[in-house]
């Protein structure tokens, strides 16, 4: 049987990896979600349509919406 020996640098690297694993996992989950969005043709078309609406000035800001609806910002 082979005995594994870890140097101080190995221990340091393993500790760093263990500390960074949650962030790596989160980044991978975000990447998968991004790929799922990019694969969804209907969703992508909706996003593109929304971007066109924004560029063409067909949307209003939240404050303007509240004003249009006669709602005081303090009520929200």
C-alpha atoms as an extended CHARMM CRD file, in Angstrom:
* protein
*
        76  EXT
         1         1  UNK       CA              0.0000000000        0.0000000000        0.0000000000  PROA      1               0.0000000000
         2         2  UNK       CA              1.2580000000        3.4580000000       -0.9220000000  PROA      2               0.0000000000
         3         3  UNK       CA              1.3150000000        6.0990000000        1.7770000000  PROA      3               0.0000000000
         4         4  UNK       CA              0.3110000000        9.5890000000        0.7000000000  PROA      4               0.0000000000
         5         5  UNK       CA              2.3330000000       12.4280000000        2.1070000000  PROA      5               0.0000000000
         6         6  UNK       CA              1.1380000000       16.0170000000        1.9160000000  PROA      6               0.0000000000
         7         7  UNK       CA              3.5390000000       18.9130000000        2.0910000000  PROA      7               0.0000000000
         8         8  UNK       CA              2.6770000000       22.1710000000        3.7950000000  PROA      8               0.0000000000
         9         9  UNK       CA              2.0380000000       23.6730000000        0.3600000000  PROA      9               0.0000000000
        10        10  UNK       CA             -0.3220000000       20.7750000000       -0.4810000000  PROA      10              0.0000000000
        11        11  UNK       CA             -2.2750000000       21.4180000000        2.7230000000  PROA      11              0.0000000000
        12        12  UNK       CA             -2.4370000000       25.1240000000        1.9410000000  PROA      12              0.0000000000
        13        13  UNK       CA             -3.6910000000       24.4540000000       -1.5870000000  PROA      13              0.0000000000
        14        14  UNK       CA             -6.3010000000       21.9550000000       -0.3610000000  PROA      14              0.0000000000
        15        15  UNK       CA             -7.5180000000       24.4520000000        2.2190000000  PROA      15              0.0000000000
        16        16  UNK       CA             -7.7920000000       27.1590000000       -0.4360000000  PROA      16              0.0000000000
        17        17  UNK       CA             -9.6710000000       24.7880000000       -2.7290000000  PROA      17              0.0000000000
        18        18  UNK       CA            -12.0650000000       23.8060000000        0.0660000000  PROA      18              0.0000000000
        19        19  UNK       CA            -12.7400000000       27.4810000000        0.7830000000  PROA      19              0.0000000000
        20        20  UNK       CA            -13.3620000000       28.2600000000       -2.8900000000  PROA      20              0.0000000000
        21        21  UNK       CA            -15.5470000000       25.2430000000       -3.6850000000  PROA      21              0.0000000000
        22        22  UNK       CA            -18.8340000000       26.9500000000       -2.7320000000  PROA      22              0.0000000000
        23        23  UNK       CA            -18.0260000000       29.8540000000       -5.0650000000  PROA      23              0.0000000000
        24        24  UNK       CA            -17.0070000000       27.4810000000       -7.8570000000  PROA      24              0.0000000000
        25        25  UNK       CA            -20.2450000000       25.5500000000       -7.3970000000  PROA      25              0.0000000000
        26        26  UNK       CA            -22.2630000000       28.7810000000       -7.5480000000  PROA      26              0.0000000000
        27        27  UNK       CA            -20.4740000000       29.8920000000      -10.7090000000  PROA      27              0.0000000000
        28        28  UNK       CA            -21.1430000000       26.5210000000      -12.3450000000  PROA      28              0.0000000000
        29        29  UNK       CA            -24.8380000000       26.7100000000      -11.4190000000  PROA      29              0.0000000000
        30        30  UNK       CA            -25.0210000000       30.2120000000      -12.9060000000  PROA      30              0.0000000000
        31        31  UNK       CA            -23.3140000000       28.9990000000      -16.0680000000  PROA      31              0.0000000000
        32        32  UNK       CA            -25.8010000000       26.1340000000      -16.4280000000  PROA      32              0.0000000000
        33        33  UNK       CA            -28.7080000000       28.5640000000      -15.9290000000  PROA      33              0.0000000000
        34        34  UNK       CA            -27.2550000000       30.8900000000      -18.5690000000  PROA      34              0.0000000000
        35        35  UNK       CA            -26.9200000000       28.0170000000      -21.0220000000  PROA      35              0.0000000000
        36        36  UNK       CA            -30.5090000000       26.9700000000      -20.3290000000  PROA      36              0.0000000000
        37        37  UNK       CA            -31.7240000000       30.4870000000      -21.1180000000  PROA      37              0.0000000000
        38        38  UNK       CA            -29.6450000000       30.6230000000      -24.2960000000  PROA      38              0.0000000000
        39        39  UNK       CA            -31.0920000000       27.2730000000      -25.4130000000  PROA      39              0.0000000000
        40        40  UNK       CA            -34.6950000000       28.4250000000      -24.9270000000  PROA      40              0.0000000000
        41        41  UNK       CA            -35.5810000000       30.0000000000      -28.2700000000  PROA      41              0.0000000000
        42        42  UNK       CA            -38.9170000000       31.3730000000      -27.0590000000  PROA      42              0.0000000000
        43        43  UNK       CA            -37.3300000000       33.0220000000      -24.0370000000  PROA      43              0.0000000000
        44        44  UNK       CA            -34.4950000000       34.4830000000      -26.1120000000  PROA      44              0.0000000000
        45        45  UNK       CA            -36.9880000000       35.9600000000      -28.5890000000  PROA      45              0.0000000000
        46        46  UNK       CA            -38.8980000000       37.4940000000      -25.6820000000  PROA      46              0.0000000000
        47        47  UNK       CA            -35.6900000000       39.0050000000      -24.3030000000  PROA      47              0.0000000000
        48        48  UNK       CA            -34.8040000000       40.4300000000      -27.7220000000  PROA      48              0.0000000000
        49        49  UNK       CA            -38.3070000000       41.9110000000      -28.0660000000  PROA      49              0.0000000000
        50        50  UNK       CA            -37.9650000000       43.5130000000      -24.6370000000  PROA      50              0.0000000000
        51        51  UNK       CA            -34.6030000000       44.9870000000      -25.5950000000  PROA      51              0.0000000000
        52        52  UNK       CA            -36.1840000000       46.4520000000      -28.7560000000  PROA      52              0.0000000000
        53        53  UNK       CA            -38.9880000000       47.9550000000      -26.6620000000  PROA      53              0.0000000000
        54        54  UNK       CA            -36.4160000000       49.6070000000      -24.4150000000  PROA      54              0.0000000000
        55        55  UNK       CA            -34.4380000000       50.9820000000      -27.3790000000  PROA      55              0.0000000000
        56        56  UNK       CA            -37.6330000000       52.3180000000      -28.9650000000  PROA      56              0.0000000000
        57        57  UNK       CA            -38.7060000000       54.0170000000      -25.7390000000  PROA      57              0.0000000000
        58        58  UNK       CA            -41.8170000000       51.8640000000      -25.3280000000  PROA      58              0.0000000000
        59        59  UNK       CA            -41.2340000000       51.3680000000      -21.6130000000  PROA      59              0.0000000000
        60        60  UNK       CA            -41.4740000000       53.6880000000      -18.6240000000  PROA      60              0.0000000000
        61        61  UNK       CA            -39.5950000000       53.7800000000      -15.3650000000  PROA      61              0.0000000000
        62        62  UNK       CA            -40.9910000000       52.6400000000      -12.0350000000  PROA      62              0.0000000000
        63        63  UNK       CA            -41.3830000000       56.1890000000      -10.6990000000  PROA      63              0.0000000000
        64        64  UNK       CA            -43.2550000000       57.2160000000      -13.8540000000  PROA      64              0.0000000000
        65        65  UNK       CA            -45.5390000000       54.1800000000      -13.5330000000  PROA      65              0.0000000000
        66        66  UNK       CA            -46.3820000000       55.0700000000       -9.9460000000  PROA      66              0.0000000000
        67        67  UNK       CA            -47.1350000000       58.6310000000      -11.0000000000  PROA      67              0.0000000000
        68        68  UNK       CA            -49.3700000000       57.3890000000      -13.8590000000  PROA      68              0.0000000000
        69        69  UNK       CA            -51.2590000000       55.1400000000      -11.4390000000  PROA      69              0.0000000000
        70        70  UNK       CA            -51.5720000000       57.9170000000       -8.8700000000  PROA      70              0.0000000000
        71        71  UNK       CA            -49.6470000000       55.9260000000       -6.2530000000  PROA      71              0.0000000000
        72        72  UNK       CA            -47.4280000000       57.7110000000       -3.7710000000  PROA      72              0.0000000000
        73        73  UNK       CA            -43.9800000000       56.1490000000       -3.6040000000  PROA      73              0.0000000000
        74        74  UNK       CA            -44.3180000000       55.9880000000        0.1960000000  PROA      74              0.0000000000
        75        75  UNK       CA            -47.2880000000       53.5870000000       -0.2310000000  PROA      75              0.0000000000
        76        76  UNK       CA            -45.1660000000       50.9930000000       -1.9760000000  PROA      76              0.0000000000
